[in-house]
Amino acid sequence: MTRVRRGYIARRRRKKMRLFVSSFRGAHSKTIRIIAQQKIRALFSAHRDRDKKKRDFRRLWITRINAAIRETEKGVYYNYSQFIHDLYKRQLILNRKILAQIAILNRNCLSSISNEIIKK
């Protein structure tokens, strides 16, 4: 009986999986069964951490704004929550990312914004 030549579909699927995990160490990039598990795990972690990254950056921006606001107002106790509340009351729509950039790069601009808000 002659030998049957296998098709290329399974080989192509495994090759695609191997390309995905080519940088993994040990059996995680060698054994097909473990490659499949590690690919699922990597994609799951990537999906979870995309949302986590957004949360972490928002926390960082809030911390930076709060530190800058507390530092600029020497005599008056003023914090992040009051500052954001007053911004919304005055209908000044600046997102937290931009406010954090201003807090780092140009403190005088942030203090002038907060002073204008306090005056009104």
Disulfide bonds with the S-S distance in Angstrom:
none
